[in-house]
Amino acid sequence: MADRRSQGPSFLERLLSPRWFMPTAIVLVRAYARLFRGLRVTGLEHVPQGTGLVVACNHESSWDPPIVGVSINRKLEFMAKKELFVKPLSRAVMRGLRAFPVDREGQDIGAIKEALRRLHAGRAVGIFVQGTRNAGGAAALDGAAYLAQRAGTPLLPAAIWRERGKFRVAFGPALEAAGRTRGDASELTQAVMREIAALLPPAAERDGGGRPGA
């Protein structure tokens, strides 16, 4: 069976072109989040502009990618689990949002190369540091730190939570991605997790939240 990527975009993917679909989705979701879900964002002054950027965030619900994506003052492109690219409509929506697939079961070299390509092109890539949805406690992975190191880009801590059903997003000062070794990546991961934890309010003030794992 031929690789689908060699066949070019499908009709649905052409229809939901990221040139119009992504900015339209950002406007609509941002309006919904502000009007009906009380979205409040802090720390936008910390977001670097004009450079590649890795945004490292905690992950508690399926709302996190769109809410973080409309909260930041840059276009943010997420890695997304490969299962979302199986069905034609879901795949077209993901492509229209400039997301790209990653196999979470192992080291996905293709996803790493695609993320680095985008970072070298000056784009912002979003990574959920613990790899999947959880309410805190799961171990953090080194993927975000590794990408920032290899691309030579800043690593921006971001936190998302809900207070009485209202969305809150906070960005902290960007970290310099120094070093090249696995040990350096682990240290950077621990540093960004500490920053994310510092951005989150006490668990008692959040809807069902725990502290992110370290």
C-alpha angles and dihedrals in degrees: 000000000000120000107264091221090065090058094063128234120327124239090263092050091051090047093051094046112175089229090076106007098061098049091043092050091049092053094047097044092044091052092048093047093050098042101039107018101038095237113195122182129194134179100038088139087071095060111106115226131206096025141080111276138189113208112202115198142170116245125217107148145013087258092068101086097050094040095048089042093057094040098061122079093232135062104269121203118199135207105233131192112271092238089074089063097056102082116061098235095044090046091051092050092049091049090046089057090049091245119149131205128257129185104228093192095074146353104309105203092182092056091047091052092047092050091049091048091055093045092051087051089059097256129138119245123195121216128182100221097213092050099234142027116298139143094237134293099078116122116259118243125223097231098104093046092046093052093047091050095048094045095041092232133137119267112225120201115219131180130196128188142144130243114196089336095312121120121239125187126182132183124202132202113296118254124226110243098224126171134032107226130094089250090054090050091051091050091049090049091053090048094052091046090054089052092049091049090051091053092054120085121232113296091246089065095052133075105257094324131156129187115275114259123257 
